[in-house]
Amino acid sequence: MAMIEDKIELLKMNGRKDDTSARLKSDVIGPWGLAALVIGVTSPAIGLFATWGPIEATAGPIAPLVFLAAMIIILPTVLSYASLNRHAPSAGAVSHWLGTAVNPATGMAAGLVMICYLLMSAITVPLLFALFFRDMLGWLHVAIPGMTALVTGLVIQSGIVTWICLRGAEASIKTTIRLTLLETAVVLALSITILWVKAGQPGGINLGPISPGHATQGLSGFWAAIILGILAFSGFDVVATAAEESRAPREHIPTVLIAAVVGMALFWAVNAWVLTLSAPPGEVEKYNAEGLTAITPIARNYWGWGSVVVIGTAFTGLTAIYIASVQGASRVIFHLARSGVLPAPFAGLKGEKRVPHVAVVFAMLTCVAMGLLSLAILRNGLDAFVWWSSAMVFFAALTFTAVNVANILYFRRILPEQFNAIRHLVVPSVGIIFNFYLIYAAFFSALWSAPFRTGRSIVFMCLVLLALLLLIVAWVRFARSEPKTRAPSGIEPR
């Protein structure tokens, strides 16, 4: 009888009718599915195609160095994610870890910042999809005004991704795996073609792209390009939000995180070297100034009509990123609602696949609305993409900083017997330093000196949004009750 009363009391504290109603469906994502999430959201093709041109225009023909530098900056954060997932995997990720190690209000603040980061990452995707959609219409000689083509592409892709995400995690992962394999093959084929052509030209193949002396825009340009390099890696931590739906998350998530991030950095660096050899820097800068994705005309130079394959790959790669980004954002929204700090409907689960459908739809509507708004204001698809990309990096750096802080505090306060000075103090401290410097150099310094349209306006908006998030936390903390602490995290720490 006493055991029954204890269970009833626990259920009341959790605010749920039964012990499993607030949990996502478990054991549906294996290790290859987790790898597909990381690789899919970073994207072998889009991580390269979307950022290589802007990186070269911003820093000079040194894109391989930018990708490797970006990897070094985020690696301590990757290791912090690995440590925390090895012991306390949760769909709430940093929100759960800081909420447990510090207090629920701190966890809520971290969760809201992470939601902004993942949503902004998702917003960039249909904008870039729209650019390639416009390129495809041009290739087909379809006479549609440029802005109409951008809006149409954005809405079409968002509708497709909504349908896929509402089918559940398993369907999303299977789709992501297929799309990722296809885009990887196209990237390799294009690089091989370029090398084949350049091998027949005197000096066509050289190591100039990995020489710091080719950084024609100086240190300021390099750090501005780092924003785009970090963008390429953005979303890698979405795999942490899949913890409750995966098999053996403690074993698989840390391994997948480290291997996938390092592997993607090397893949991009090698292929960025090839792309940098493919065209003069001035030509790439011209494409960017015209609001064009440089990869499409470059592919046309080497493949002729076959460049449509690159456009098709952009469609598949961007769809994989969109799926993974919405998957991650919706799970964090679900976790905060389950914990009682966001409206209860966001914690609703639908069907036997237990899909957080309200959270998914909210994430999708946000992406569409913000994408259309930025197109209406900036009147340039590439500028809108770069604007949201830069804003996303600010919230990504804040999230990464919070994860490193959580690594220190969680093992000092919750699991002191497992505290290791290197893994849980030195590594996260380096990560904190890297991310603070990234915020200063790549965000405040570089963007503040840029034109208001795509520079200072981003800084203003991010600071205002951050202040708004903190006000929301203060309101929940003082005007309402303390956020719940006993909502299920999905997996108990060990």
Kinemage of the C-alpha trace (Angstrom):
@kinemage 1
@onewidth
@group {chain A} dominant
@subgroup {mainchain}
@vectorlist {calphas} color= white
{ca met a 1} P 0.000 0.000 0.000
{ca ala a 2} L 2.826 2.368 0.898
{ca met a 3} L 4.507 1.682 -2.456
{ca ile a 4} L 1.304 2.572 -4.298
{ca glu a 5} L 0.972 5.829 -2.383
{ca asp a 6} L 4.610 6.684 -3.130
{ca lys a 7} L 4.047 6.079 -6.833
{ca ile a 8} L 0.925 8.266 -6.841
{ca glu a 9} L 2.860 11.058 -5.167
{ca leu a 10} L 5.660 10.776 -7.709
{ca leu a 11} L 3.175 10.961 -10.568
{ca lys a 12} L 1.637 14.093 -9.075
{ca met a 13} L 5.057 15.706 -8.890
{ca asn a 14} L 5.676 14.837 -12.497
{ca gly a 15} L 2.290 16.317 -13.394
{ca arg a 16} L 1.405 13.351 -15.637
{ca lys a 17} L -1.266 10.675 -15.547
{ca asp a 18} L 1.183 7.786 -15.899
{ca asp a 19} L 4.915 7.208 -15.768
{ca thr a 20} L 5.375 6.780 -19.513
{ca ser a 21} L 2.958 9.296 -20.989
{ca ala a 22} L 5.591 12.030 -21.052
{ca arg a 23} L 8.264 9.956 -22.744
{ca leu a 24} L 9.157 9.662 -26.392
{ca lys a 25} L 9.141 6.250 -28.035
{ca ser a 26} L 12.407 4.525 -27.166
{ca asp a 27} L 14.755 2.175 -29.037
{ca val a 28} L 13.906 3.364 -32.562
{ca ile a 29} L 17.265 4.895 -33.622
{ca gly a 30} L 20.355 2.692 -33.931
{ca pro a 31} L 24.007 3.796 -34.186
{ca trp a 32} L 23.821 4.288 -37.971
{ca gly a 33} L 20.702 6.366 -37.498
{ca leu a 34} L 22.505 8.539 -34.950
{ca ala a 35} L 25.400 8.970 -37.373
{ca ala a 36} L 22.905 9.907 -40.080
{ca leu a 37} L 21.495 12.608 -37.805
{ca val a 38} L 24.914 14.242 -37.306
{ca ile a 39} L 26.019 13.845 -40.926
{ca gly a 40} L 22.589 14.729 -42.262
{ca val a 41} L 22.228 17.948 -40.279
{ca thr a 42} L 25.756 19.112 -41.160
{ca ser a 43} L 25.388 17.686 -44.683
{ca pro a 44} L 28.386 16.617 -46.804
{ca ala a 45} L 27.082 18.626 -49.773
{ca ile a 46} L 25.305 21.618 -48.265
{ca gly a 47} L 27.892 22.254 -45.566
{ca leu a 48} L 30.298 22.699 -48.462
{ca phe a 49} L 28.137 24.139 -51.260
{ca ala a 50} L 26.414 26.747 -49.077
{ca thr a 51} L 29.456 28.067 -47.243
{ca trp a 52} L 32.424 27.624 -49.570
{ca gly a 53} L 31.566 30.610 -51.810
{ca pro a 54} L 30.756 33.055 -48.976
{ca ile a 55} L 33.855 31.880 -47.055
{ca glu a 56} L 36.101 32.589 -50.031
{ca ala a 57} L 34.469 35.973 -50.644
{ca thr a 58} L 34.866 36.870 -46.958
{ca ala a 59} L 38.353 35.569 -46.116
{ca gly a 60} L 40.034 34.821 -49.424
{ca pro a 61} L 40.782 31.435 -51.040
{ca ile a 62} L 41.530 29.620 -47.756
{ca ala a 63} L 38.278 27.721 -47.186
{ca pro a 64} L 40.051 24.480 -46.098
{ca leu a 65} L 41.784 26.339 -43.270
{ca val a 66} L 38.495 27.892 -42.164
{ca phe a 67} L 36.800 24.489 -41.944
{ca leu a 68} L 39.677 23.016 -39.918
{ca ala a 69} L 39.810 26.053 -37.614
{ca ala a 70} L 36.072 25.810 -37.026
{ca met a 71} L 36.479 22.130 -36.092
{ca ile a 72} L 39.195 22.978 -33.558
{ca ile a 73} L 36.956 25.627 -31.997
{ca ile a 74} L 34.005 23.271 -31.523
{ca leu a 75} L 35.962 20.104 -30.613
{ca pro a 76} L 36.074 20.788 -26.838
{ca thr a 77} L 32.305 21.284 -26.956
{ca val a 78} L 31.925 17.999 -28.829
{ca leu a 79} L 33.917 16.273 -26.076
{ca ser a 80} L 31.721 17.902 -23.408
{ca tyr a 81} L 28.610 16.653 -25.174
{ca ala a 82} L 30.183 13.189 -25.311
{ca ser a 83} L 30.947 13.168 -21.569
{ca leu a 84} L 27.461 14.274 -20.557
{ca asn a 85} L 25.694 11.895 -22.938
{ca arg a 86} L 27.825 9.034 -21.657
{ca his a 87} L 26.345 9.504 -18.191
{ca ala a 88} L 23.029 11.388 -18.478
{ca pro a 89} L 21.510 11.320 -21.995
{ca ser a 90} L 18.299 13.334 -22.317
{ca ala a 91} L 16.095 14.867 -24.999
{ca gly a 92} L 16.496 18.153 -23.143
{ca ala a 93} L 20.308 18.043 -23.508
{ca val a 94} L 21.877 21.158 -21.923
{ca ser a 95} L 18.510 22.235 -20.519
{ca his a 96} L 18.300 19.017 -18.499
{ca trp a 97} L 21.963 19.012 -17.455
{ca leu a 98} L 22.024 22.599 -16.165
{ca gly a 99} L 18.541 22.262 -14.706
{ca thr a 100} L 19.797 19.315 -12.664
{ca ala a 101} L 23.219 20.706 -11.748
{ca val a 102} L 22.165 24.306 -10.984
{ca asn a 103} L 18.411 24.924 -10.851
{ca pro a 104} L 15.365 24.637 -13.129
{ca ala a 105} L 15.431 28.328 -14.079
{ca thr a 106} L 18.986 28.013 -15.368
{ca gly a 107} L 17.961 24.904 -17.284
{ca met a 108} L 15.053 26.796 -18.786
{ca ala a 109} L 17.307 29.645 -19.922
{ca ala a 110} L 19.716 27.177 -21.552
{ca gly a 111} L 16.815 25.364 -23.193
{ca leu a 112} L 15.339 28.545 -24.671
{ca val a 113} L 18.733 29.560 -26.054
{ca met a 114} L 19.144 26.099 -27.585
{ca ile a 115} L 15.682 26.314 -29.152
{ca cys a 116} L 16.630 29.643 -30.763
{ca tyr a 117} L 19.851 28.108 -32.050
{ca leu a 118} L 18.145 25.065 -33.566
{ca leu a 119} L 15.248 27.076 -34.991
{ca met a 120} L 17.597 29.601 -36.592
{ca ser a 121} L 19.596 26.723 -38.040
{ca ala a 122} L 16.354 25.378 -39.489
{ca ile a 123} L 15.292 28.804 -40.834
{ca thr a 124} L 18.446 29.025 -42.951
{ca val a 125} L 17.611 25.781 -44.740
{ca pro a 126} L 14.462 26.683 -46.740
{ca leu a 127} L 16.091 30.006 -47.626
{ca leu a 128} L 19.017 28.199 -49.211
{ca phe a 129} L 16.659 25.641 -50.760
{ca ala a 130} L 14.790 28.560 -52.344
{ca leu a 131} L 18.015 29.818 -53.951
{ca phe a 132} L 18.655 26.451 -55.583
{ca phe a 133} L 14.977 26.208 -56.541
{ca arg a 134} L 15.346 29.529 -58.371
{ca asp a 135} L 18.475 28.171 -60.096
{ca met a 136} L 16.528 25.103 -61.218
{ca leu a 137} L 13.722 27.226 -62.659
{ca gly a 138} L 16.322 29.238 -64.533
{ca trp a 139} L 17.877 26.038 -65.892
{ca leu a 140} L 14.401 24.959 -67.048
{ca his a 141} L 13.847 28.429 -68.592
{ca val a 142} L 10.711 28.934 -66.490
{ca ala a 143} L 9.858 32.635 -66.475
{ca ile a 144} L 8.991 33.337 -62.825
{ca pro a 145} L 10.108 36.496 -60.983
{ca gly a 146} L 13.033 35.823 -58.670
{ca met a 147} L 11.265 36.666 -55.414
{ca thr a 148} L 8.225 34.584 -56.372
{ca ala a 149} L 10.531 31.633 -57.064
{ca leu a 150} L 12.200 32.042 -53.659
{ca val a 151} L 8.891 32.141 -51.782
{ca thr a 152} L 7.563 29.147 -53.718
{ca gly a 153} L 10.661 27.069 -53.012
{ca leu a 154} L 10.579 27.925 -49.312
{ca val a 155} L 6.933 26.914 -48.913
{ca ile a 156} L 7.247 23.705 -50.953
{ca gln a 157} L 10.191 22.370 -48.984
{ca ser a 158} L 8.635 23.269 -45.634
{ca gly a 159} L 5.484 21.369 -46.534
{ca ile a 160} L 7.444 18.237 -47.467
{ca val a 161} L 9.548 18.332 -44.301
{ca thr a 162} L 6.497 18.845 -42.097
{ca trp a 163} L 4.919 15.694 -43.528
{ca ile a 164} L 8.101 13.658 -42.969
{ca cys a 165} L 8.689 14.880 -39.392
{ca leu a 166} L 5.101 14.174 -38.362
{ca arg a 167} L 5.599 10.520 -39.372
{ca gly a 168} L 7.998 10.000 -36.469
{ca ala a 169} L 11.725 9.658 -35.728
{ca glu a 170} L 12.195 6.343 -37.527
{ca ala a 171} L 10.788 7.606 -40.826
{ca ser a 172} L 12.825 10.796 -40.518
{ca ile a 173} L 16.065 8.879 -39.955
{ca lys a 174} L 15.514 6.501 -42.885
{ca thr a 175} L 14.885 9.434 -45.197
{ca thr a 176} L 17.992 11.218 -43.893
{ca ile a 177} L 20.254 8.186 -44.498
{ca arg a 178} L 19.162 7.825 -48.130
{ca leu a 179} L 19.544 11.522 -48.878
{ca thr a 180} L 22.970 11.726 -47.211
{ca leu a 181} L 24.425 8.838 -49.208
{ca leu a 182} L 23.212 10.412 -52.447
{ca glu a 183} L 24.680 13.857 -51.777
{ca thr a 184} L 28.043 12.429 -50.666
{ca ala a 185} L 28.395 10.586 -53.967
{ca val a 186} L 27.683 13.779 -55.957
{ca val a 187} L 30.248 15.839 -54.011
{ca leu a 188} L 32.946 13.248 -54.619
{ca ala a 189} L 32.069 12.978 -58.316
{ca leu a 190} L 32.313 16.749 -58.804
{ca ser a 191} L 35.645 16.952 -56.973
{ca ile a 192} L 37.092 14.103 -59.019
{ca thr a 193} L 35.988 15.847 -62.229
{ca ile a 194} L 37.623 19.134 -61.201
{ca leu a 195} L 40.883 17.396 -60.277
{ca trp a 196} L 40.872 15.525 -63.589
{ca val a 197} L 40.514 18.780 -65.541
{ca lys a 198} L 43.012 20.712 -63.402
{ca ala a 199} L 45.605 17.949 -63.664
{ca gly a 200} L 45.867 18.762 -67.375
{ca gln a 201} L 46.608 22.451 -66.734
{ca pro a 202} L 50.043 23.799 -65.713
{ca gly a 203} L 49.916 24.591 -62.006
{ca gly a 204} L 46.250 23.629 -61.931
{ca ile a 205} L 46.731 21.598 -58.770
{ca asn a 206} L 48.566 23.389 -55.945
{ca leu a 207} L 48.517 23.862 -52.172
{ca gly a 208} L 47.652 27.575 -52.236
{ca pro a 209} L 44.230 27.090 -50.559
{ca ile a 210} L 45.913 25.772 -47.398
{ca ser a 211} L 48.385 28.655 -47.153
{ca pro a 212} L 47.594 31.339 -44.519
{ca gly a 213} L 49.234 33.840 -46.859
{ca his a 214} L 46.196 33.579 -49.129
{ca ala a 215} L 43.959 35.134 -46.447
{ca thr a 216} L 43.510 38.279 -48.521
{ca gln a 217} L 40.945 39.846 -46.174
{ca gly a 218} L 43.160 39.712 -43.089
{ca leu a 219} L 42.331 38.533 -39.577
{ca ser a 220} L 38.963 40.309 -39.517
{ca gly a 221} L 37.907 38.542 -42.700
{ca phe a 222} L 39.127 35.217 -41.339
{ca trp a 223} L 36.998 35.527 -38.184
{ca ala a 224} L 33.994 36.649 -40.198
{ca ala a 225} L 34.457 33.499 -42.292
{ca ile a 226} L 34.702 31.416 -39.113
{ca ile a 227} L 31.039 32.288 -38.539
{ca leu a 228} L 30.247 30.449 -41.766
{ca gly a 229} L 32.578 27.601 -40.786
{ca ile a 230} L 30.737 27.183 -37.497
{ca leu a 231} L 27.500 27.342 -39.487
{ca ala a 232} L 28.605 24.291 -41.453
{ca phe a 233} L 28.925 22.338 -38.193
{ca ser a 234} L 25.786 23.785 -36.664
{ca gly a 235} L 23.293 21.230 -35.525
{ca phe a 236} L 25.835 18.445 -34.891
{ca asp a 237} L 24.505 18.329 -31.315
{ca val a 238} L 21.003 17.499 -32.520
{ca val a 239} L 21.977 13.883 -31.889
{ca ala a 240} L 21.890 14.620 -28.143
{ca thr a 241} L 18.176 15.426 -28.374
{ca ala a 242} L 17.567 11.948 -29.837
{ca ala a 243} L 18.853 10.223 -26.683
{ca glu a 244} L 15.472 8.992 -25.485
{ca glu a 245} L 14.596 7.546 -28.889
{ca ser a 246} L 17.918 5.761 -29.500
{ca arg a 247} L 19.372 2.378 -28.607
{ca ala a 248} L 22.169 2.315 -26.036
{ca pro a 249} L 22.628 6.116 -26.150
{ca arg a 250} L 25.420 6.103 -23.557
{ca glu a 251} L 27.591 3.945 -25.785
{ca his a 252} L 26.640 5.180 -29.234
{ca ile a 253} L 26.077 8.940 -28.958
{ca pro a 254} L 29.593 9.887 -27.695
{ca thr a 255} L 31.326 7.748 -30.325
{ca val a 256} L 29.108 9.001 -33.146
{ca leu a 257} L 29.545 12.652 -32.127
{ca ile a 258} L 33.334 12.627 -32.150
{ca ala a 259} L 33.796 10.467 -35.245
{ca ala a 260} L 31.200 12.296 -37.324
{ca val a 261} L 32.419 15.834 -36.514
{ca val a 262} L 36.083 15.051 -37.216
{ca gly a 263} L 35.179 13.071 -40.328
{ca met a 264} L 33.001 15.869 -41.708
{ca ala a 265} L 35.743 18.468 -41.094
{ca leu a 266} L 38.279 16.448 -43.071
{ca phe a 267} L 35.742 15.777 -45.842
{ca trp a 268} L 34.947 19.481 -46.205
{ca ala a 269} L 38.584 20.581 -46.016
{ca val a 270} L 39.653 18.240 -48.829
{ca asn a 271} L 36.718 19.062 -51.090
{ca ala a 272} L 36.950 22.799 -50.320
{ca trp a 273} L 40.579 22.627 -51.475
{ca val a 274} L 39.369 21.175 -54.782
{ca leu a 275} L 36.591 23.753 -55.202
{ca thr a 276} L 39.013 26.602 -54.459
{ca leu a 277} L 41.184 25.375 -57.324
{ca ser a 278} L 38.171 25.314 -59.653
{ca ala a 279} L 37.744 29.070 -60.244
{ca pro a 280} L 39.570 32.393 -59.688
{ca pro a 281} L 38.660 34.162 -56.399
{ca gly a 282} L 37.326 37.190 -58.298
{ca glu a 283} L 34.806 35.018 -60.095
{ca val a 284} L 33.553 33.534 -56.830
{ca glu a 285} L 33.263 37.016 -55.295
{ca lys a 286} L 31.210 38.164 -58.289
{ca tyr a 287} L 28.716 35.320 -57.867
{ca asn a 288} L 28.297 36.152 -54.176
{ca ala a 289} L 27.827 39.862 -54.913
{ca glu a 290} L 25.035 38.941 -57.330
{ca gly a 291} L 23.282 36.849 -54.680
{ca leu a 292} L 24.055 33.581 -56.479
{ca thr a 293} L 25.263 30.286 -55.047
{ca ala a 294} L 28.747 29.955 -56.578
{ca ile a 295} L 28.604 26.164 -56.770
{ca thr a 296} L 25.933 26.135 -59.504
{ca pro a 297} L 27.898 28.077 -62.173
{ca ile a 298} L 31.104 26.256 -61.132
{ca ala a 299} L 29.396 22.908 -61.680
{ca arg a 300} L 28.059 24.170 -65.009
{ca asn a 301} L 31.623 24.983 -66.103
{ca tyr a 302} L 32.723 21.392 -65.501
{ca trp a 303} L 29.582 19.341 -66.087
{ca gly a 304} L 27.569 21.467 -68.514
{ca trp a 305} L 23.932 20.442 -68.386
{ca gly a 306} L 24.914 17.892 -65.744
{ca ser a 307} L 25.066 20.755 -63.229
{ca val a 308} L 21.386 20.075 -62.643
{ca val a 309} L 22.607 17.113 -60.578
{ca val a 310} L 24.193 19.575 -58.144
{ca ile a 311} L 20.912 21.465 -57.888
{ca gly a 312} L 19.123 18.178 -57.229
{ca thr a 313} L 21.700 17.274 -54.598
{ca ala a 314} L 21.131 20.629 -52.938
{ca phe a 315} L 17.448 19.752 -52.697
{ca thr a 316} L 18.113 16.382 -51.089
{ca gly a 317} L 20.861 17.639 -48.775
{ca leu a 318} L 18.849 20.620 -47.568
{ca thr a 319} L 15.851 18.401 -46.924
{ca ala a 320} L 18.008 16.140 -44.735
{ca ile a 321} L 19.257 19.173 -42.766
{ca tyr a 322} L 15.749 20.554 -42.383
{ca ile a 323} L 14.440 17.241 -41.067
{ca ala a 324} L 17.232 16.892 -38.507
{ca ser a 325} L 16.998 20.532 -37.361
{ca val a 326} L 13.239 20.363 -36.819
{ca gln a 327} L 13.683 16.992 -35.109
{ca gly a 328} L 16.099 18.553 -32.619
{ca ala a 329} L 14.207 21.805 -32.021
{ca ser a 330} L 10.889 20.012 -31.478
{ca arg a 331} L 12.445 17.625 -28.922
{ca val a 332} L 13.872 20.468 -26.835
{ca ile a 333} L 10.529 22.301 -27.010
{ca phe a 334} L 8.833 19.058 -25.944
{ca his a 335} L 11.248 18.614 -23.031
{ca leu a 336} L 10.682 22.136 -21.688
{ca ala a 337} L 6.902 21.719 -21.974
{ca arg a 338} L 7.146 18.338 -20.245
{ca ser a 339} L 9.096 20.038 -17.452
{ca gly a 340} L 6.332 22.617 -17.048
{ca val a 341} L 8.106 25.738 -18.301
{ca leu a 342} L 6.456 25.933 -21.727
{ca pro a 343} L 2.719 25.574 -22.417
{ca ala a 344} L 1.473 22.019 -21.834
{ca pro a 345} L 0.221 21.428 -25.433
{ca phe a 346} L 3.847 21.384 -26.622
{ca ala a 347} L 4.331 18.206 -24.558
{ca gly a 348} L 1.562 16.392 -26.414
{ca leu a 349} L 2.480 13.095 -28.099
{ca lys a 350} L 0.452 11.634 -30.949
{ca gly a 351} L -0.020 8.062 -32.131
{ca glu a 352} L 1.905 4.912 -31.338
{ca lys a 353} L 5.088 6.537 -32.656
{ca arg a 354} L 4.689 9.199 -29.945
{ca val a 355} L 5.442 12.191 -32.159
{ca pro a 356} L 5.483 15.612 -30.405
{ca his a 357} L 3.233 16.921 -33.146
{ca val a 358} L 2.433 20.342 -31.669
{ca ala a 359} L 6.141 21.060 -31.132
{ca val a 360} L 6.923 19.937 -34.688
{ca val a 361} L 4.210 22.118 -36.244
{ca phe a 362} L 5.269 25.120 -34.150
{ca ala a 363} L 8.893 24.723 -35.275
{ca met a 364} L 7.835 24.488 -38.934
{ca leu a 365} L 5.522 27.505 -38.784
{ca thr a 366} L 8.303 29.539 -37.160
{ca cys a 367} L 10.706 28.612 -39.957
{ca val a 368} L 8.243 29.577 -42.678
{ca ala a 369} L 7.192 32.847 -41.038
{ca met a 370} L 10.740 34.031 -40.291
{ca gly a 371} L 11.990 32.976 -43.720
{ca leu a 372} L 9.251 34.915 -45.503
{ca leu a 373} L 9.750 37.938 -43.250
{ca ser a 374} L 13.483 38.101 -43.968
{ca leu a 375} L 12.864 37.827 -47.721
{ca ala a 376} L 10.325 40.634 -47.527
{ca ile a 377} L 12.734 42.904 -45.646
{ca leu a 378} L 16.079 42.112 -47.306
{ca arg a 379} L 14.739 41.367 -50.834
{ca asn a 380} L 17.734 39.068 -51.421
{ca gly a 381} L 17.742 35.332 -50.775
{ca leu a 382} L 21.481 35.020 -50.146
{ca asp a 383} L 21.501 38.003 -47.781
{ca ala a 384} L 18.586 36.484 -45.841
{ca phe a 385} L 20.474 33.183 -45.571
{ca val a 386} L 23.675 34.889 -44.357
{ca trp a 387} L 21.676 37.063 -41.912
{ca trp a 388} L 20.057 34.102 -40.163
{ca ser a 389} L 23.291 32.109 -40.335
{ca ser a 390} L 25.188 34.820 -38.483
{ca ala a 391} L 22.444 35.173 -35.875
{ca met a 392} L 22.368 31.422 -35.395
{ca val a 393} L 26.111 31.317 -34.665
{ca phe a 394} L 25.592 33.699 -31.703
{ca phe a 395} L 23.030 31.397 -30.087
{ca ala a 396} L 25.042 28.328 -31.060
{ca ala a 397} L 28.108 29.755 -29.267
{ca leu a 398} L 25.977 30.495 -26.192
{ca thr a 399} L 24.609 26.931 -26.263
{ca phe a 400} L 28.092 25.471 -26.648
{ca thr a 401} L 29.310 27.607 -23.730
{ca ala a 402} L 26.417 26.361 -21.605
{ca val a 403} L 27.257 22.732 -22.445
{ca asn a 404} L 30.850 23.215 -21.349
{ca val a 405} L 29.696 24.844 -18.104
{ca ala a 406} L 27.286 21.946 -17.596
{ca asn a 407} L 30.136 19.472 -18.079
{ca ile a 408} L 32.017 21.064 -15.178
{ca leu a 409} L 29.069 21.535 -12.817
{ca tyr a 410} L 27.283 18.240 -13.482
{ca phe a 411} L 30.303 16.135 -12.619
{ca arg a 412} L 31.301 18.332 -9.675
{ca arg a 413} L 27.844 18.363 -8.092
{ca ile a 414} L 25.896 15.367 -9.360
{ca leu a 415} L 28.584 12.762 -10.116
{ca pro a 416} L 31.620 13.892 -8.072
{ca glu a 417} L 32.937 10.349 -7.796
{ca gln a 418} L 33.364 10.283 -11.596
{ca phe a 419} L 34.924 13.741 -11.923
{ca asn a 420} L 38.070 13.767 -14.085
{ca ala a 421} L 40.227 16.903 -14.163
{ca ile a 422} L 41.013 16.619 -17.881
{ca arg a 423} L 37.590 15.623 -19.229
{ca his a 424} L 35.461 17.657 -16.838
{ca leu a 425} L 37.570 20.757 -16.165
{ca val a 426} L 40.394 21.366 -18.660
{ca val a 427} L 38.511 20.411 -21.844
{ca pro a 428} L 35.315 22.355 -21.043
{ca ser a 429} L 37.334 25.346 -19.849
{ca val a 430} L 39.087 25.467 -23.227
{ca gly a 431} L 35.675 25.183 -24.887
{ca ile a 432} L 34.351 28.124 -22.858
{ca ile a 433} L 37.347 30.278 -23.833
{ca phe a 434} L 37.006 29.364 -27.518
{ca asn a 435} L 33.298 30.149 -27.578
{ca phe a 436} L 33.641 33.455 -25.728
{ca tyr a 437} L 36.344 34.509 -28.147
{ca leu a 438} L 34.175 33.399 -31.057
{ca ile a 439} L 31.324 35.574 -29.777
{ca tyr a 440} L 33.668 38.535 -29.433
{ca ala a 441} L 35.773 38.217 -32.591
{ca ala a 442} L 33.370 36.653 -35.077
{ca phe a 443} L 30.161 38.207 -33.814
{ca phe a 444} L 30.625 41.570 -32.089
{ca ser a 445} L 33.877 42.661 -33.747
{ca ala a 446} L 33.384 41.389 -37.313
{ca leu a 447} L 29.634 42.037 -37.607
{ca trp a 448} L 29.750 45.394 -35.874
{ca ser a 449} L 32.167 46.673 -38.507
{ca ala a 450} L 29.989 45.319 -41.342
{ca pro a 451} L 27.135 47.268 -42.997
{ca phe a 452} L 23.982 47.595 -40.883
{ca arg a 453} L 21.945 45.468 -43.298
{ca thr a 454} L 23.936 42.264 -42.742
{ca gly a 455} L 26.063 43.262 -39.763
{ca arg a 456} L 24.992 45.509 -36.905
{ca ser a 457} L 21.307 44.653 -37.371
{ca ile a 458} L 22.149 41.040 -36.490
{ca val a 459} L 23.953 42.100 -33.309
{ca phe a 460} L 21.026 44.295 -32.225
{ca met a 461} L 18.444 41.590 -32.911
{ca cys a 462} L 20.372 38.872 -31.077
{ca leu a 463} L 20.909 41.008 -27.977
{ca val a 464} L 17.246 42.025 -27.892
{ca leu a 465} L 16.120 38.416 -28.307
{ca leu a 466} L 18.503 37.220 -25.587
{ca ala a 467} L 17.173 39.901 -23.219
{ca leu a 468} L 13.612 38.776 -24.028
{ca leu a 469} L 14.474 35.159 -23.233
{ca leu a 470} L 15.935 36.175 -19.872
{ca leu a 471} L 12.787 38.180 -19.093
{ca ile a 472} L 10.688 35.100 -19.863
{ca val a 473} L 12.807 33.047 -17.472
{ca ala a 474} L 12.475 35.714 -14.780
{ca trp a 475} L 8.706 35.793 -15.263
{ca val a 476} L 8.415 32.012 -14.973
{ca arg a 477} L 10.731 32.013 -11.951
{ca phe a 478} L 9.111 34.810 -9.949
{ca ala a 479} L 5.603 35.399 -11.308
{ca arg a 480} L 4.817 31.705 -11.554
{ca ser a 481} L 6.079 28.704 -9.649
{ca glu a 482} L 9.557 27.241 -9.958
{ca pro a 483} L 9.736 24.985 -13.047
{ca lys a 484} L 9.121 21.331 -12.256
{ca thr a 485} L 12.210 19.285 -11.439
{ca arg a 486} L 10.719 15.791 -11.508
{ca ala a 487} L 9.490 15.596 -15.086
{ca pro a 488} L 11.027 12.491 -16.631
{ca ser a 489} L 14.275 13.089 -18.468
{ca gly a 490} L 13.952 9.758 -20.226
{ca ile a 491} L 17.106 8.032 -18.985
{ca glu a 492} L 18.434 7.965 -15.459
{ca pro a 493} L 22.074 9.028 -14.911
{ca arg a 494} L 24.512 6.365 -13.886
